[in-house]
Amino acid sequence: MAPTFESQQMAPLDLHAGRENPARNSNDGHKSRVTVVGSGNWGSVAAKLIAFNTLNLPSFHDEVRMWVFQEILPSGEKLTDVINRTNENVKYLPGIKLGKNVVADADLENAVKDANMLVFVTPHQFMEGICNRLVGKIKEGAEAISLIKGMEVKMEGPCMISSLISSQLKINCCVLMGANIANEIAVEKLSEATVGYRENRETAEKWVQLFSTPYFMVSAIQDVEGVELCGTLKNVVAIAAGLVDGLEMGNNTKAAIMRIGLREMKAFSKLLFPSVKDSTFFESCGVADLITTCLGGRNRKVADAFARNGGQRSFDDLEAEMLQGQKLQGVSTAREVYGVLRHRGWLELFPLFSTVHEISTGRLPPSAIVKYSEQKPIFSR
């Protein structure tokens, strides 16, 4: 298995060798333009990765547009002005240079108008509104990729963010997920990610090119729903892991929670989408992302504090205090998953997912996180 992994991963690392800037001046009309829609912690890191590559890959324009939700900083300056002057997102990724070819733009429509490669990386609860604003404003033939970990629940059932983008904007959308704590990638610590695609392998490889660096290793698999659901559901398990940490239940209990969480992730994914592949759960987007999120992500961190406060402070209060404007995905995803389980009569099949939601809404105390294990879910494989 290792030789296969290495051969898949190492190819993108040679993409920057021997590139001469003069060659970039020809065939400008055929070069791809990239816009990153989102500028939080992960969005800023994505822009940094992409900006490094667009300077070195002759098939891309140098400039990377980054749509920024405009904020006024304590200094009185606009966030976009500070990013463009200092080359740094001082609010969401302080101390990290993004690349001089990153241009912050507070006008969403202007940011995307020339792009034929769109990278979506915003909190999932904002995506429907963003897509509504972009209908009819996207360049014909554009491709998209979603780095967003979440889902929408509508009357007709759950809708993955990649499907929302595809259906509303009439464009193909891949996904990128993985064990990606943004601050570690920002300082160029070795990390991996998985691109999920539906049919067009060539498009997937172009995304692999755009994101791959010597410290960020990307591979592609044909399983959009599996990759995206792994990235979405692991945040619910991370809430459970954080509760265990806050209750000081120990590593054995946390390992059990992670294992059962992975089992529920797989069962839920395959019930919704029978095409999801078992092997996807062993990619970076699967077990690796679950491990890193349960050990060091923001969902674990805030759930830890929630448990230490005996559930007396809400997740909303703790999010505002601890995350400096970043959004907590696990609680909202748990609510959306719970809605699907209740609607389809699956609550008893997914005791961990159900219990996380009931704890986060105050119906159960944090200590209830381990009591679900007395139940016997049907899924044992």
C-alpha positions as CSV (number, residue, x, y, z in Angstrom):
1,M,0.0,0.0,0.0
2,A,2.8,2.4,0.8
3,P,4.3,2.4,-2.7
4,T,0.9,3.3,-4.2
5,F,0.4,6.1,-1.7
6,E,3.9,7.5,-2.4
7,S,3.5,7.4,-6.2
8,Q,0.2,9.1,-6.0
9,Q,1.4,11.8,-3.7
10,M,4.8,12.7,-4.9
11,A,3.9,13.6,-8.5
12,P,2.5,17.1,-7.7
13,L,5.7,18.0,-5.8
14,D,7.7,18.4,-9.0
15,L,5.2,20.8,-10.6
16,H,7.3,23.9,-9.7
17,A,10.6,22.7,-10.9
18,G,12.3,24.5,-13.8
19,R,9.5,27.1,-14.2
20,E,10.6,30.3,-15.8
21,N,8.5,33.5,-15.4
22,P,9.0,34.6,-19.0
23,A,7.0,31.5,-20.1
24,R,4.1,32.8,-18.2
25,N,3.6,35.8,-20.5
26,S,2.3,33.7,-23.4
27,N,-1.2,32.3,-23.9
28,D,-2.7,34.5,-21.2
29,G,-6.2,34.0,-22.5
30,H,-5.9,30.3,-21.8
31,K,-4.8,30.6,-18.2
32,S,-7.1,29.8,-15.3
33,R,-8.0,32.5,-12.9
34,V,-8.7,31.5,-9.3
35,T,-11.0,33.1,-6.7
36,V,-11.2,31.9,-3.1
37,V,-14.7,32.6,-1.7
38,G,-14.0,33.0,2.0
39,S,-11.3,34.5,4.2
40,G,-11.5,32.9,7.6
41,N,-8.7,30.8,9.1
42,W,-8.9,28.0,6.6
43,G,-9.8,30.2,3.7
44,S,-6.7,32.3,4.3
45,V,-4.5,29.2,4.4
46,A,-6.1,27.9,1.2
47,A,-5.3,31.3,-0.5
48,K,-1.7,30.9,0.7
49,L,-1.4,27.4,-0.8
50,I,-3.0,28.5,-4.1
51,A,-1.0,31.7,-4.4
52,F,2.3,29.8,-4.1
53,N,1.2,27.5,-6.9
54,T,-0.3,30.1,-9.3
55,L,3.1,31.9,-9.3
56,N,4.8,28.7,-10.4
57,L,2.3,26.9,-12.6
58,P,2.2,28.4,-16.2
59,S,-1.4,27.4,-16.7
60,F,-2.6,29.8,-14.0
61,H,-2.8,33.6,-13.7
62,D,-0.6,34.8,-10.9
63,E,-3.3,36.8,-9.1
64,V,-5.6,35.0,-6.6
65,R,-8.7,36.9,-5.6
66,M,-10.0,36.3,-2.1
67,W,-13.5,37.4,-1.2
68,V,-13.6,38.9,2.3
69,F,-16.7,39.6,4.3
70,Q,-15.9,43.2,5.2
71,E,-15.2,44.0,8.9
72,I,-13.9,47.1,10.6
73,L,-11.0,46.3,12.8
74,P,-10.4,48.0,16.3
75,S,-8.0,50.3,14.5
76,G,-10.8,51.6,12.4
77,E,-9.4,50.2,9.2
78,K,-11.2,47.9,6.9
79,L,-10.0,44.3,7.0
80,T,-9.6,44.2,3.2
81,D,-7.4,47.3,3.3
82,V,-5.2,45.8,5.9
83,I,-4.9,42.5,4.1
84,N,-3.9,44.2,0.8
85,R,-1.4,46.5,2.6
86,T,0.2,44.0,4.9
87,N,-0.3,40.7,2.9
88,E,-1.7,39.3,6.1
89,N,-5.2,38.4,7.4
90,V,-4.5,40.0,10.8
91,K,-7.8,38.9,12.3
92,Y,-8.1,35.2,11.2
93,L,-4.5,34.2,10.4
94,P,-2.2,36.7,12.1
95,G,1.6,36.4,11.5
96,I,1.3,34.6,8.2
97,K,2.1,36.1,4.8
98,L,-0.5,35.0,2.2
99,G,1.6,35.8,-0.9
100,K,1.8,39.2,-2.6
101,N,-0.4,37.9,-5.4
102,V,-3.4,37.5,-3.1
103,V,-5.9,40.4,-3.5
104,A,-8.6,40.8,-0.9
105,D,-12.0,42.0,-2.4
106,A,-15.1,42.8,-0.3
107,D,-17.3,42.8,-3.5
108,L,-18.4,39.1,-4.0
109,E,-19.6,39.6,-7.5
110,N,-16.5,41.4,-8.6
111,A,-14.3,38.8,-6.9
112,V,-15.7,36.0,-8.9
113,K,-16.5,37.6,-12.3
114,D,-13.3,36.6,-14.1
115,A,-12.6,33.3,-12.3
116,N,-13.0,30.0,-13.9
117,M,-11.8,28.1,-10.8
118,L,-13.8,28.9,-7.6
119,V,-12.8,27.7,-4.2
120,F,-15.6,27.8,-1.6
121,V,-14.4,27.9,2.0
122,T,-17.0,29.6,4.3
123,P,-19.1,28.4,7.2
124,H,-21.7,26.1,5.7
125,Q,-24.6,28.0,7.1
126,F,-23.8,30.9,4.8
127,M,-23.6,29.0,1.6
128,E,-27.2,29.2,0.4
129,G,-27.2,32.9,0.7
130,I,-23.8,33.2,-1.1
131,C,-25.0,30.9,-3.9
132,N,-28.2,33.0,-4.3
133,R,-26.1,36.1,-4.8
134,L,-23.9,34.4,-7.4
135,V,-26.7,32.9,-9.6
136,G,-26.0,34.2,-13.2
137,K,-22.8,35.9,-12.1
138,I,-20.4,32.9,-12.7
139,K,-18.2,32.7,-15.8
140,E,-19.4,30.0,-18.2
141,G,-17.5,26.8,-17.9
142,A,-16.2,27.5,-14.4
143,E,-15.3,24.7,-12.1
144,A,-15.7,24.7,-8.3
145,I,-14.3,23.0,-5.3
146,S,-15.8,23.0,-1.8
147,L,-13.6,22.9,1.4
148,I,-16.7,23.4,3.5
149,K,-17.5,20.8,6.2
150,G,-21.3,20.8,6.7
151,M,-24.6,20.1,5.2
152,E,-28.0,21.7,4.6
153,V,-31.2,20.0,5.6
154,K,-34.2,20.8,3.5
155,M,-37.8,19.6,3.4
156,E,-36.9,17.1,0.7
157,G,-33.9,15.8,2.7
158,P,-30.2,16.5,3.4
159,C,-28.2,18.4,0.8
160,M,-24.5,18.3,0.7
161,I,-22.8,21.7,0.1
162,S,-21.2,20.5,-3.2
163,S,-24.6,19.6,-4.4
164,L,-26.0,23.0,-3.4
165,I,-23.2,24.7,-5.3
166,S,-23.7,22.5,-8.4
167,S,-27.5,22.8,-8.5
168,Q,-27.7,26.6,-7.8
169,L,-24.8,27.7,-9.9
170,K,-25.0,25.0,-12.6
171,I,-21.3,24.1,-12.3
172,N,-19.4,21.0,-11.5
173,C,-18.1,20.9,-7.9
174,C,-15.4,18.7,-6.4
175,V,-14.6,18.7,-2.7
176,L,-11.3,18.8,-0.7
177,M,-11.3,17.4,2.9
178,G,-8.6,16.0,5.2
179,A,-6.7,16.2,8.4
180,N,-6.2,19.9,8.0
181,I,-5.8,22.0,11.1
182,A,-5.3,25.3,9.4
183,N,-2.8,26.9,11.7
184,E,-0.4,23.9,11.3
185,I,-0.6,24.1,7.5
186,A,0.0,27.9,7.7
187,V,3.4,27.3,9.2
188,E,4.1,24.6,6.6
189,K,3.9,21.4,8.8
190,L,3.4,18.3,6.7
191,S,-0.3,17.6,6.0
192,E,-2.5,15.6,3.6
193,A,-5.8,16.1,2.0
194,T,-8.2,14.2,-0.3
195,V,-10.0,15.6,-3.4
196,G,-13.3,13.9,-4.1
197,Y,-14.6,14.0,-7.7
198,R,-17.6,12.6,-9.6
199,E,-16.6,11.8,-13.2
200,N,-13.8,14.1,-14.5
201,R,-10.5,12.8,-13.3
202,E,-8.7,15.5,-15.4
203,T,-10.5,18.3,-13.4
204,A,-9.7,16.6,-10.1
205,E,-6.0,16.5,-11.1
206,K,-6.1,20.2,-11.8
207,W,-7.3,20.8,-8.3
208,V,-4.6,18.5,-7.0
209,Q,-2.0,20.6,-8.9
210,L,-3.5,23.9,-7.5
211,F,-3.3,22.8,-3.8
212,S,-0.2,20.5,-3.7
213,T,3.0,21.8,-2.1
214,P,6.0,19.9,-0.6
215,Y,4.2,20.2,2.8
216,F,0.6,19.7,1.7
217,M,0.1,16.4,-0.1
218,V,-3.1,15.9,-2.0
219,S,-4.6,12.9,-3.8
220,A,-7.9,12.4,-5.6
221,I,-10.6,9.7,-5.3
222,Q,-13.9,9.2,-7.2
223,D,-16.3,9.6,-4.2
224,V,-17.6,13.2,-3.7
225,E,-20.3,12.2,-1.2
226,G,-18.0,9.9,0.8
227,V,-15.2,12.5,1.1
228,E,-17.6,15.3,1.9
229,L,-19.6,13.4,4.5
230,C,-16.4,12.4,6.3
231,G,-15.4,16.0,6.6
232,T,-18.9,16.9,7.8
233,L,-19.7,14.2,10.3
234,K,-16.3,14.1,12.0
235,N,-17.1,17.5,13.6
236,V,-20.0,15.8,15.5
237,V,-17.7,13.1,16.8
238,A,-15.2,15.8,17.8
239,I,-17.9,17.4,20.0
240,A,-18.3,14.0,21.8
241,A,-14.5,13.7,22.2
242,G,-14.3,17.2,23.7
243,L,-17.0,16.3,26.2
244,V,-15.0,13.3,27.2
245,D,-11.9,15.5,27.7
246,G,-13.8,18.1,29.7
247,L,-15.2,15.4,32.0
248,E,-11.7,13.9,32.3
249,M,-12.8,10.4,31.4
250,G,-9.5,9.5,30.0
251,N,-7.9,8.2,26.8
252,N,-9.6,4.8,26.7
253,T,-13.1,6.4,26.8
254,K,-12.1,8.9,24.1
255,A,-10.7,6.1,21.9
256,A,-14.0,4.3,22.3
257,I,-16.0,7.4,21.4
258,M,-13.8,7.9,18.3
259,R,-14.2,4.3,17.1
260,I,-18.0,4.3,17.6
261,G,-18.2,7.7,16.0
262,L,-16.3,6.4,12.9
263,R,-18.8,3.5,12.8
264,E,-21.7,5.9,12.8
265,M,-20.1,8.1,10.2
266,K,-19.7,5.2,7.8
267,A,-23.2,3.8,8.5
268,F,-24.9,7.2,8.1
269,S,-23.0,7.9,4.9
270,K,-23.9,4.6,3.3
271,L,-27.5,4.9,4.2
272,L,-27.8,8.3,2.5
273,F,-25.5,7.4,-0.4
274,P,-25.1,3.7,-1.1
275,S,-22.3,4.6,-3.6
276,V,-20.0,5.7,-0.8
277,K,-16.9,3.6,-0.8
278,D,-15.6,1.8,2.3
279,S,-12.0,2.7,1.3
280,T,-12.8,6.4,1.6
281,F,-12.9,6.2,5.4
282,F,-9.2,5.2,5.3
283,E,-8.1,8.3,3.3
284,S,-7.0,11.5,4.9
285,C,-10.6,12.8,4.7
286,G,-11.7,9.9,6.8
287,V,-9.9,8.4,9.8
288,A,-7.0,10.8,9.7
289,D,-9.3,13.9,9.8
290,L,-11.3,12.3,12.6
291,I,-8.2,11.7,14.7
292,T,-6.8,15.2,14.3
293,T,-10.1,16.9,14.9
294,C,-10.7,14.9,18.0
295,L,-7.2,15.7,19.3
296,G,-6.8,19.3,18.4
297,G,-9.7,21.0,16.5
298,R,-11.9,23.9,17.6
299,N,-15.0,21.6,18.1
300,R,-13.1,19.5,20.6
301,K,-11.8,22.6,22.4
302,V,-15.1,24.3,22.8
303,A,-16.9,21.0,23.8
304,D,-14.2,20.5,26.5
305,A,-15.0,23.9,27.9
306,F,-18.8,23.2,27.7
307,A,-18.3,20.0,29.8
308,R,-16.0,21.8,32.3
309,N,-18.8,24.3,32.9
310,G,-21.3,21.5,33.5
311,G,-23.3,22.6,30.4
312,Q,-24.2,25.8,32.2
313,R,-22.8,28.0,29.4
314,S,-24.1,27.7,25.9
315,F,-22.0,26.7,22.9
316,D,-22.9,30.0,21.4
317,D,-21.4,31.9,24.3
318,L,-18.3,29.8,24.3
319,E,-17.9,30.1,20.6
320,A,-18.0,33.9,20.8
321,E,-15.5,33.9,23.7
322,M,-13.0,31.3,22.4
323,L,-13.0,31.4,18.6
324,Q,-12.5,35.1,17.8
325,G,-15.1,35.2,15.1
326,Q,-14.6,31.7,13.7
327,K,-17.6,29.5,13.6
328,L,-18.2,26.1,15.3
329,Q,-19.4,23.6,12.9
330,G,-20.1,20.5,15.0
331,V,-23.1,21.8,16.9
332,S,-25.0,23.0,13.8
333,T,-24.1,19.8,12.0
334,A,-25.3,17.7,14.9
335,R,-28.6,19.5,14.7
336,E,-28.9,18.9,11.0
337,V,-28.0,15.2,11.3
338,Y,-30.5,14.9,14.2
339,G,-33.2,16.3,11.9
340,V,-32.4,13.6,9.3
341,L,-32.4,10.8,11.9
342,R,-35.7,11.9,13.4
343,H,-37.4,12.3,10.0
344,R,-36.3,8.9,8.8
345,G,-36.8,7.0,12.0
346,W,-33.1,6.3,12.6
347,L,-32.5,7.9,16.0
348,E,-32.0,4.6,17.7
349,L,-29.5,3.5,15.1
350,F,-27.2,6.4,15.8
351,P,-27.0,6.9,19.6
352,L,-23.8,8.9,19.6
353,F,-25.0,11.4,17.0
354,S,-28.3,11.7,18.8
355,T,-26.8,12.2,22.2
356,V,-24.4,14.9,21.0
357,H,-27.3,17.0,19.8
358,E,-29.3,16.4,22.9
359,I,-26.4,17.5,25.1
360,S,-25.6,20.5,23.0
361,T,-29.2,21.7,23.3
362,G,-29.3,21.2,27.0
363,R,-31.7,18.3,27.0
364,L,-29.1,16.0,28.5
365,P,-26.1,16.7,30.8
366,P,-22.5,16.4,29.4
367,S,-22.1,13.1,31.4
368,A,-24.7,11.5,29.1
369,I,-22.1,11.2,26.4
370,V,-21.1,7.7,27.7
371,K,-24.5,6.4,28.7
372,Y,-25.6,5.9,25.1
373,S,-23.2,2.9,25.0
374,E,-25.7,0.9,26.9
375,Q,-27.8,0.9,23.8
376,K,-27.2,-1.6,21.0
377,P,-27.1,0.0,17.6
378,I,-27.9,-2.4,14.7
379,F,-24.8,-1.4,12.7
380,S,-21.9,-3.6,13.9
381,R,-19.7,-3.4,10.8
